[in-house]
Amino acid sequence: MRKYTKKETTQKIEEIFESNDISKLYSEDFVNRKGKTSDTKEEYQEIFAEYIFHRLVDNKLPMIPPSGIENYCEHERTYVERDNEEGVQRDYYFGKRKLDDSYGVPVWFELQTGERGQGKGIDLVYYNNNTQELNLFELKYNNSNESLLRAILEIQTYYQRVHWSKAFSALKQARENKDKISCVGVSKINKYILVNKGCFPLYNKYEAIKSLTDSYVKKLLDCFEIKVVIYD
């Protein structure tokens, strides 16, 4: 695999920003590179994260258009058992796997962020009736080869696209949540990346930076208030 210099790496991220559609950032293969530059030996994702960090607007990603969805939660939740990320997603939603009770109960999976139900969705949504907190999870399965930076950009992009008052109203009214949501509002929205220990690129990167202050990937985690949760 070809290695890039720091200058070439910076030029890549500049091209994405100049396109005025940062929402496509995490879909770029180059963002997912987990090596180091050929000259300065810096991690690609740290250079990208630094560039992004210095261009945030009010601690948010710039150029993320809000979704025009009027009716969230229109698609039925259907159980499909598969040995992949989608299968794990459904396992959590249908109770075969459990998260700590502090997150509340699962109220949706694949909450769509694109028009007419199209586009990427938020993998898991939990609601805690005691705290009235909505908890969002970006799930990474054990065979994922993605970078931690990509996961950060994904969940932050999805979070910014959703009209949350409309989404919560739809979640509360959904037939599946008739006995799950008893409260009328949301006090706080929390963002998490749910990472399998076998997802080595993400898991190892997180373990390496979680106590650092000079990592720009860690600075983005902190700035966006995203927490990482590890599952087996």
N, C-alpha and C positions, 0 to 999 in steps of 0.2 A: 504494500500500500504506500502510495506516494506521501512523503512528508512535506509540510508547508512551513515557510518561514513565518516569523511573527508578523511581518508586513503583509504577506499574502493572507494570513489568517484575519487580520484586521480589515483588509479590503473586502473579504467575504461578508463580514458582518455589516460593513458599511453599505454594501450593495443591497442587503436585505432591508436595512433601515431606509434607504433612499427609495425603495419601492412603495413606501408608505403603507405597508401591510404587514406589520410585525406579527400578526396572528399566524402567519405562515412560518414563522421562525422555527418552531419546534419540528416542523415537517421536513426541514432541510437536512439532508444526510450529513452535511458537513458539521452541523451543530452536534451531531451524535458521535463525532470522532472523540476517542478517549485517549489519544496519544499525546505527544509533545511536539512542539515546533522543532524544526531541524537546526535552527541557529541558537535560540535562547533557551531551549529545553523547557519551556513553559507549557503547561497543559492547555490544550485548545479551549476547553470549556471554561477555564479560569480567565483567559483573554476575552472570550465572548461575554462572560458574566461581568467583567469589569467594564466593558464598553456599554453594556445594557444598564448597569447600575448607575453610571454617570449621566444617563439620559432618561431616567424615570421622571414622571410628572406626578407630583403629590403621592409619591411612593407607589405609583401604578405604572404598568406598561403603557406607553403611548400608542395611539393609533389603533386601539381595540374598539371596533364599532359595537354598540349595544345590539342585542338580538331584537328582531321585530316580532318574535313569537307572541301571539295573543293567548294561545291555549296550550299550556304545558300539560304533561302527563296524559296524553291522549292514547298512548300505545299500551296495550295489555302487557303485564309482566308474565312471561311464559317460562316455565321451568324447562331447561335444556341442559342435560348433564354432559359436559365435555371436559376433557383433560387439557384445558388451556386457560387463558386469563378470563375468558367469558364464563367458563365453568366455575372458577373461583368466585367471580362476581356474584353469580347466582347462588352459590353455596352460602355466602354471607347474607344475601337478601332473604333466602328461604330458610335460614337457620341451621344449615348443616355445619357451618363454621360460625364462631362467635367472636365478637369484639367485646371489650370491657363494657360493663353496664353504664359507665360514665358517659359513653357516646350516645346513649339512648337506644332507640330501635330503628331498624332499617325501614325507610319509607319509600325508597325508589332506587333503581339502578339505571344507568345510561340516561340521566336527565339531559335531554337534548338542548343544545345551545344554538343550533342553526334553524333556519326558516323551515316551517312545515315539517318539523321533526327530523330534518336532515342535518348532517354534520356530526362532529364529535360530541359526545356527551360526558357528563360527570359520572364516573364509574359507580360510586355508591353515595347515597345520601341518608344520613341518620338524623333523628330528631330526639332531643331530650326534653320531655315534658316538665321535668323538675326545674331545669335551668332555662328552658325555652331557647336552647341553642341548636342551631342547624350545623351539622358536621359533614363536610364534604371530603371525599376520599378519591384520590387518583391511585388506582391499583396497578402494581407492577408484579407480574408473575415471575416464577423462578427461572424461566428461560429467556427473559428479556435481556437484550444487549444494549439497552438505551442508557444514555447518560443521566446523571442526577439533574443537570441543568435542564435537559429537555423536560423531565417530569415537572420541575418547578414552573417552567414556562407554560406547560399544558394547563395545569390546574389554575394558575393565575389568570390565564387567558379565558378559560371557561367561566371562572368566577366573575370576571369583569363583564362578560357578555350577557349574563342572565339578569333579567328584570326580577329581583328577588321577591318583591311583594306579590307579583302575579304568580310566580312559581310556588311560593308557599301557599297561596290561596288554592292553587290547583292540587298541591300535595294534600292539603287538608280535606279537600272535597273528593279526592280519588276513592273509589270503592274499596280498594285494597287497604286504605288507611283509616277506615271507619272507626276502628277500635284502637288505633295507634296514636293519633294526635288529638289531645284533649284541650290544648291551649289555642289561643287565638292569634298569637304573634311570635316574632323572632327577636330575641334580645341580642343575639350575636351570631355571626357566621364564622365557623372555624374551618381551616383548610389543612388537610393532611395528605401525605404521600404514604401509601400502604405498601411496604416493600418486603418481598420474600427474601429470606436469608440466602437463597440460592441465586438471587439476582445480583451476581457478583459486582458488576460495574457500579451499580447504584449503592449497594450495601457497603462495599469497600470504600467508595468515595465518601459516603456519609460518615463512616467510622473514622476516616482520616481527618475530616474537617470539623466534626461536631464541637470540638473544644477550641478551635482556632478563631482568631480575630482578623487574620490577614487574608483569608480566603474569600474571594468575591462570590463564589457559589454560596458559601455560608452567609455572606452579607445579604444576598438576595433572599435566602430562606428567612432570615431575621426581618428584613424589610417588609416582605409580604406576609409575615407571621404565619409561615407554613411549618408544620411539625412533621417529622418522619416517624412512622410507626412500623415496627418490624413484626412480621408474622412468620410462622414456620410452615 
